[in-house]
């Protein structure tokens, strides 16, 4: 993707993800055991052959910056590739980034000095796989000034999103931020088109708009006001984003076979903005056929790999009054973890988790350096890093008792931090 530049917004406070964002920004939240959320957008860039990237961190950025410096120092300046980290530098005033548009405006000099034709604006905290080459081709084919990636949502949930009204050719006719009643898709009265917060601009258009308009946000302020003066297109993500990968299966003779086909999670997208959506996104990774697959060979997800030993499961005592078997079922278990006579089901374990004998972990997200004591039972929980669960503790089985000690989400997911114990 020559003559294109990606700018990744990575400064979100993530207030609805508290207490997980107490010490780190939203894009730096762990995901899938070994990743951070920002790894998804960065991997999409690399897989789309987009090698010019600027990351804009802001709040509590130390964890994020260490991760980028440790795991994403892979670019060749000799080939003109780069990943630049640009925290607020007060270049255009004594203020933090005020919104998506303002964060770009404060760094316009970085865009201008690259002399690119297009600028992709991405979020650092979404879970999805997207070929930005297809996105760019669509933008260029329509000679659009701005193209907004959109996804279908039920009209009952439109108040959670920026909603676009389009004609049959996907020209954008109106843009409403979190409306109580929304325009639906032509020919589909039950669904609306929601902005994914992913944009591609002609670089000159972006620079001109931000120099003339001092308002802070694209979705709330700038985009709704340019529909009469600029060509703004909607990009139907699920219809256009067709990714292919190698699919392995066992044939009738029991032999392992391979075929290449469009993958199911080409249309997957989650804005991990709440604790419930975060838990859901992690659960989507588990099972035999996960809704979001981290194991694709043609669309790999990169990250900074920590130097921990392999996963270990120990004890296979099937006899006696209490069976003592260490095993994990339909789960992701990260390096350094030891399942010592305990049971893990439908869960995601990060680095260096220790599950003691006769403990059980079900449908939970366990972050790094967690110890789960003997006979403890954990269900539908998010356990933050460094927590030590005492023996015989039960979490997720008694909602009323859990609410007295922990934060419990509207869906009933119990969130446990070191301060709680």
C-alpha positions as CSV (number, residue, x, y, z in Angstrom):
1,X,0.0,0.0,0.0
2,X,2.4,2.6,-1.2
3,X,1.6,6.3,-0.7
4,X,-0.7,5.4,2.2
5,X,-0.2,6.1,5.9
6,X,-2.0,4.5,8.9
7,X,-2.7,6.5,12.0
8,X,-3.8,4.4,15.0
9,X,-5.7,6.1,17.9
10,X,-4.3,4.5,21.0
11,X,-5.0,7.0,23.8
12,X,-8.5,5.9,25.0
13,X,-9.1,6.2,28.8
14,X,-11.4,3.2,28.7
15,X,-13.4,4.4,31.6
16,X,-16.1,1.7,31.1
17,X,-13.3,-0.9,31.3
18,X,-12.3,0.1,34.8
19,X,-10.7,-1.4,36.9
20,X,-8.8,-3.0,34.0
21,X,-7.7,0.4,32.8
22,X,-6.6,1.7,36.2
23,X,-2.9,1.4,35.2
24,X,-3.0,1.2,31.4
25,X,-4.9,2.6,28.4
26,X,-7.6,0.7,26.6
27,X,-5.4,-0.4,23.6
28,X,-2.9,-1.9,26.1
29,X,-5.5,-4.3,27.7
30,X,-4.5,-8.0,27.4
31,X,-6.5,-10.0,24.9
32,X,-6.4,-13.7,24.0
33,X,-3.7,-14.6,26.5
34,X,-0.6,-13.2,24.9
35,X,-1.7,-10.2,22.9
36,X,-2.7,-6.6,23.6
37,X,-5.7,-5.1,21.9
38,X,-3.5,-2.8,19.7
39,X,-1.9,-5.9,18.2
40,X,-5.0,-6.5,16.1
41,X,-4.8,-3.2,14.2
42,X,-1.1,-3.4,13.8
43,X,-1.3,-7.0,12.5
44,X,-4.0,-5.9,10.0
45,X,-1.5,-3.2,8.8
46,X,1.3,-5.7,8.3
47,X,-0.9,-8.3,6.7
48,X,-2.2,-5.6,4.3
49,X,1.4,-4.6,3.4
50,X,0.9,-1.2,5.0
51,X,4.3,-0.4,6.6
52,X,4.0,3.3,7.4
53,X,2.3,3.7,10.8
54,X,1.9,6.4,13.4
55,X,0.6,5.4,16.8
56,X,-1.0,8.2,19.0
57,X,-1.0,7.2,22.6
58,X,-2.1,9.5,25.4
59,X,-3.3,8.3,28.8
60,X,-1.3,5.9,31.0
61,X,0.8,4.9,28.0
62,X,3.9,3.3,29.6
63,X,2.7,-0.3,29.2
64,X,1.7,0.4,25.6
65,X,5.0,2.0,24.7
66,X,7.0,-0.7,26.3
67,X,5.1,-3.3,24.3
68,X,5.6,-1.4,21.0
69,X,9.3,-0.9,21.6
70,X,9.8,-4.5,22.6
71,X,7.7,-6.3,20.0
72,X,7.1,-4.0,17.1
73,X,10.6,-2.8,16.3
74,X,10.4,-4.7,12.9
75,X,10.5,-1.9,10.4
76,X,13.2,-1.1,7.9
77,X,14.0,2.6,7.5
78,X,16.1,1.7,4.5
79,X,12.9,0.6,2.8
80,X,11.0,3.6,3.9
81,X,9.0,1.7,6.5
82,X,8.4,3.0,10.0
83,X,6.3,2.9,13.2
84,X,6.3,6.2,14.9
85,X,5.0,6.8,18.4
86,X,3.6,10.3,18.9
87,X,2.3,11.1,22.4
88,X,0.8,14.6,22.9
89,X,3.6,17.2,22.4
90,X,1.5,20.3,22.7
91,X,2.7,21.4,19.2
92,X,-0.5,23.4,18.6
93,X,-1.5,24.5,22.0
94,X,-1.2,23.6,25.7
95,X,-3.7,20.7,25.7
96,X,-4.1,17.0,25.5
97,X,-5.8,15.3,22.5
98,X,-9.4,16.4,22.7
99,X,-10.8,13.8,20.2
100,X,-10.1,11.9,17.1
101,X,-9.9,14.9,14.8
102,X,-7.9,17.0,17.3
103,X,-5.3,14.2,17.8
104,X,-4.7,14.1,14.0
105,X,-4.6,17.9,13.8
106,X,-1.9,18.2,16.5
107,X,0.2,15.8,14.4
108,X,-0.5,17.2,10.9
109,X,3.2,18.0,10.4
110,X,4.0,14.3,10.6
111,X,1.5,13.6,7.8
112,X,2.6,16.5,5.7
113,X,6.2,15.5,5.8
114,X,5.4,12.0,4.5
115,X,3.7,13.4,1.3
116,X,1.2,10.5,1.1
117,X,-1.9,10.3,-1.0
118,X,-4.2,8.6,1.6
119,X,-4.5,8.5,5.4
120,X,-6.2,5.6,7.2
121,X,-7.4,6.4,10.6
122,X,-7.8,3.3,12.8
123,X,-8.7,2.5,16.4
124,X,-6.3,0.7,18.6
125,X,-8.9,-1.2,20.6
126,X,-11.1,-3.1,18.2
127,X,-11.1,-6.8,17.6
128,X,-11.3,-7.7,13.8
129,X,-9.3,-8.8,10.8
130,X,-9.4,-6.4,7.9
131,X,-7.6,-6.2,4.6
132,X,-7.0,-2.5,4.3
133,X,-5.9,-3.1,0.6
134,X,-9.5,-4.0,-0.2
135,X,-10.7,-0.9,1.7
136,X,-8.3,1.3,-0.2
137,X,-9.3,-0.2,-3.6
138,X,-12.9,0.5,-2.8
139,X,-12.1,4.1,-1.8
140,X,-10.1,4.7,-4.9
141,X,-12.6,3.0,-7.3
142,X,-15.3,5.4,-6.0
143,X,-13.0,8.4,-6.1
144,X,-14.1,9.2,-2.6
145,X,-12.8,12.0,-0.5
146,X,-13.6,10.0,2.7
147,X,-14.7,6.4,3.1
148,X,-16.1,5.1,6.4
149,X,-16.1,1.4,7.2
150,X,-19.6,0.3,8.3
151,X,-21.2,-2.8,9.9
152,X,-24.8,-3.9,10.2
153,X,-26.4,-3.5,13.6
154,X,-29.9,-4.1,14.8
155,X,-31.9,-0.9,14.9
156,X,-32.6,-1.4,18.6
157,X,-28.9,-0.9,19.3
158,X,-28.3,2.1,17.1
159,X,-28.0,4.5,20.1
160,X,-24.6,2.9,20.9
161,X,-23.1,3.9,17.5
162,X,-22.6,6.6,14.9
163,X,-25.3,5.7,12.3
164,X,-25.0,6.4,8.6
165,X,-27.8,6.8,6.1
166,X,-26.8,5.7,2.6
167,X,-28.4,5.4,-0.8
168,X,-28.3,2.2,-2.8
169,X,-24.8,3.0,-4.1
170,X,-23.6,3.5,-0.5
171,X,-23.1,7.2,-0.8
172,X,-23.5,8.6,2.7
173,X,-26.5,10.9,3.0
174,X,-26.5,11.6,6.8
175,X,-24.4,10.8,9.8
176,X,-26.0,10.7,13.3
177,X,-24.0,10.1,16.5
178,X,-25.9,7.7,18.8
179,X,-29.5,8.5,17.6
180,X,-32.5,7.2,19.5
181,X,-34.2,6.5,16.2
182,X,-32.0,5.7,13.2
183,X,-32.3,5.4,9.4
184,X,-32.2,1.8,8.3
185,X,-30.4,0.1,5.4
186,X,-32.1,0.4,2.0
187,X,-34.2,-2.8,1.6
188,X,-33.7,-3.9,5.3
189,X,-35.9,-2.2,7.8
190,X,-34.5,-4.1,10.8
191,X,-30.9,-3.0,10.5
192,X,-28.8,0.2,10.4
193,X,-25.3,0.9,9.3
194,X,-22.9,1.7,12.2
195,X,-19.6,3.4,11.8
196,X,-16.7,1.2,12.8
197,X,-14.5,4.2,13.6
198,X,-12.3,3.3,10.6
199,X,-11.8,5.9,8.0
200,X,-9.7,6.5,4.9
201,X,-9.2,10.1,3.7
202,X,-7.5,11.6,0.7
203,X,-4.6,13.2,2.4
204,X,-5.1,16.6,0.9
205,X,-8.8,16.6,1.9
206,X,-7.9,15.6,5.5
207,X,-5.3,18.3,5.8
208,X,-7.5,21.0,4.4
209,X,-10.5,20.0,6.7
210,X,-8.4,20.0,9.8
211,X,-6.8,23.3,9.1
212,X,-10.2,25.0,8.5
213,X,-12.2,23.3,11.2
214,X,-11.0,23.4,14.8
215,X,-13.6,21.0,16.2
216,X,-12.4,17.9,18.0
217,X,-14.1,14.8,16.7
218,X,-14.7,13.3,13.2
219,X,-18.0,11.4,14.0
220,X,-19.7,14.1,16.1
221,X,-18.4,17.2,14.4
222,X,-16.6,17.1,11.1
223,X,-18.1,14.3,9.0
224,X,-21.8,15.2,9.3
225,X,-21.0,18.7,8.0
226,X,-19.1,17.7,4.8
227,X,-21.7,15.5,3.2
228,X,-22.8,18.3,0.8
229,X,-19.3,19.5,-0.1
230,X,-17.3,16.2,-0.3
231,X,-17.9,12.7,-1.6
232,X,-18.3,10.4,1.4
233,X,-18.7,6.7,0.9
234,X,-19.7,3.9,3.2
235,X,-17.6,0.7,3.0
236,X,-19.8,-2.4,3.7
237,X,-17.2,-4.3,5.7
238,X,-18.9,-7.7,5.8
239,X,-19.8,-7.7,2.1
240,X,-16.3,-6.5,0.9
241,X,-13.8,-7.8,3.4
242,X,-13.3,-11.4,2.1
243,X,-10.1,-12.9,3.6
244,X,-8.9,-16.3,2.6
245,X,-6.9,-18.8,4.8
246,X,-5.9,-22.4,4.9
247,X,-8.5,-24.6,6.4
248,X,-7.5,-28.0,7.7
249,X,-10.0,-30.9,8.1
250,X,-10.1,-34.6,8.5
251,X,-11.6,-36.5,5.6
252,X,-13.7,-39.7,5.7
253,X,-10.5,-41.8,5.6
254,X,-9.2,-40.0,8.7
255,X,-6.5,-38.2,6.7
256,X,-5.7,-34.5,7.3
257,X,-6.5,-32.4,4.4
258,X,-6.1,-28.7,3.5
259,X,-8.2,-26.3,1.4
260,X,-8.1,-22.5,0.9
261,X,-11.4,-20.7,1.4
262,X,-12.9,-17.4,2.7
263,X,-12.8,-17.5,6.5
264,X,-15.8,-17.1,8.7
265,X,-14.3,-14.4,10.8
266,X,-13.7,-12.1,7.8
267,X,-16.9,-10.3,9.0
268,X,-16.1,-10.3,12.7
269,X,-15.8,-7.0,14.5
270,X,-16.1,-6.0,18.2
271,X,-15.6,-2.6,19.8
272,X,-14.3,-3.8,23.2
273,X,-15.7,-0.8,25.1
274,X,-17.2,-2.5,28.1
275,X,-16.3,-5.3,30.5
276,X,-19.0,-7.4,29.1
277,X,-17.9,-6.9,25.5
278,X,-14.3,-7.6,26.5
279,X,-15.3,-10.9,28.2
280,X,-17.4,-11.8,25.1
281,X,-14.5,-11.1,22.7
282,X,-12.2,-13.4,24.7
283,X,-14.9,-16.2,24.9
284,X,-15.2,-15.9,21.1
285,X,-11.6,-17.3,20.9
286,X,-12.4,-20.6,22.6
287,X,-14.0,-23.8,21.4
288,X,-13.5,-26.1,18.4
289,X,-14.7,-23.6,15.9
290,X,-14.1,-20.2,17.5
291,X,-16.0,-17.1,16.2
292,X,-12.6,-15.3,16.0
293,X,-9.7,-17.5,15.1
294,X,-6.1,-16.6,16.2
295,X,-4.6,-19.6,14.3
296,X,-4.8,-18.5,10.7
297,X,-1.7,-19.0,8.7
298,X,-2.4,-16.3,6.0
299,X,-3.5,-13.7,8.5
300,X,-1.3,-14.1,11.5
301,X,-1.6,-11.9,14.6
302,X,1.7,-10.6,15.7
303,X,2.7,-9.5,19.2
304,X,5.6,-9.2,21.6
305,X,6.3,-12.7,22.8
306,X,7.4,-13.0,26.4
307,X,10.2,-15.5,27.3
308,X,8.3,-18.0,29.4
309,X,8.6,-21.8,29.4
310,X,6.0,-24.0,27.7
311,X,2.6,-24.8,29.3
312,X,2.6,-27.7,31.6
313,X,-0.2,-29.9,32.9
314,X,0.6,-32.2,35.8
315,X,-1.1,-35.0,37.8
316,X,-3.2,-37.8,36.3
317,X,-4.6,-39.4,39.4
318,X,-7.8,-40.9,38.2
319,X,-8.4,-43.2,41.2
320,X,-9.3,-42.4,44.7
321,X,-12.0,-40.3,46.4
322,X,-10.9,-37.1,44.7
323,X,-9.6,-37.3,41.1
324,X,-6.6,-35.1,40.6
325,X,-6.2,-34.4,36.9
326,X,-4.6,-31.4,35.4
327,X,-6.2,-30.5,32.1
328,X,-7.6,-27.8,29.9
329,X,-10.6,-28.1,27.6
330,X,-11.7,-25.7,24.8
331,X,-9.3,-23.1,26.2
332,X,-6.3,-20.9,25.4
333,X,-3.4,-21.3,27.8
334,X,-0.4,-19.1,27.5
335,X,3.3,-19.7,28.1
336,X,4.6,-20.2,31.6
337,X,1.2,-21.5,32.9
338,X,0.9,-24.7,35.0
339,X,-2.3,-26.5,35.5
340,X,-1.5,-28.6,38.5
341,X,-4.3,-31.1,39.1
342,X,-7.0,-28.5,38.2
343,X,-9.5,-28.1,35.5
344,X,-9.8,-25.2,33.0
345,X,-12.7,-25.1,30.6
346,X,-13.7,-22.5,28.0
347,X,-11.3,-20.0,29.3
348,X,-8.4,-17.8,28.3
349,X,-5.3,-17.9,30.5
350,X,-2.5,-15.4,30.1
351,X,1.2,-15.8,30.9
352,X,2.4,-17.5,34.1
353,X,-1.0,-18.6,35.6
354,X,-0.9,-21.4,38.2
355,X,-4.0,-23.5,38.8
356,X,-3.6,-25.6,41.9
357,X,-5.1,-29.1,42.5
358,X,-8.8,-29.5,42.5
359,X,-9.4,-26.0,41.4
360,X,-11.7,-25.2,38.5
361,X,-11.8,-22.3,36.0
362,X,-14.9,-22.0,33.7
363,X,-15.7,-19.4,31.1
364,X,-13.2,-16.9,32.5
365,X,-10.4,-14.5,31.5
366,X,-7.4,-14.9,33.7
367,X,-4.6,-12.4,33.3
368,X,-0.9,-12.9,33.9
369,X,0.8,-14.0,37.1
370,X,-2.4,-15.2,38.7
371,X,-2.4,-18.0,41.3
372,X,-5.6,-20.0,41.8
373,X,-5.6,-21.9,45.1
374,X,-6.7,-25.5,45.8
375,X,-10.4,-26.2,45.6
376,X,-11.1,-22.7,44.3
377,X,-13.9,-22.4,41.8
378,X,-14.0,-19.6,39.3
379,X,-16.8,-19.1,36.8
380,X,-17.7,-16.3,34.4
381,X,-15.0,-14.0,35.7
382,X,-12.3,-11.6,34.7
383,X,-9.3,-11.9,37.0
384,X,-6.8,-9.1,36.8
385,X,-3.0,-9.5,36.8
386,X,-1.2,-10.5,39.9
387,X,-4.3,-11.8,41.8
388,X,-3.8,-14.7,44.2
389,X,-7.1,-16.5,44.8
390,X,-7.1,-18.2,48.2
391,X,-8.0,-21.9,48.5
392,X,-11.7,-22.8,48.6
393,X,-12.7,-19.5,47.2
394,X,-15.9,-19.4,45.0
395,X,-16.3,-16.6,42.5
396,X,-19.2,-16.5,40.0
397,X,-21.5,-18.9,41.8
398,X,-23.2,-16.6,44.2
399,X,-24.0,-13.3,42.5
400,X,-25.3,-11.6,45.7
401,X,-22.2,-12.4,47.7
402,X,-20.0,-11.5,44.7
403,X,-21.5,-8.0,44.6
404,X,-20.6,-7.4,48.2
405,X,-16.9,-7.9,47.4
406,X,-16.3,-7.4,43.7
407,X,-17.5,-5.4,40.7
408,X,-20.2,-7.5,38.8
409,X,-21.2,-6.4,35.3
410,X,-24.8,-6.1,34.0
411,X,-24.3,-9.5,32.4
412,X,-23.1,-11.0,35.6
413,X,-19.4,-11.2,34.9
414,X,-17.4,-10.9,38.1
415,X,-14.2,-8.7,37.9
416,X,-11.5,-9.4,40.5
417,X,-8.4,-7.3,41.2
418,X,-5.6,-7.4,43.7
419,X,-7.3,-4.6,45.7
420,X,-10.4,-6.8,46.1
421,X,-8.4,-9.6,47.8
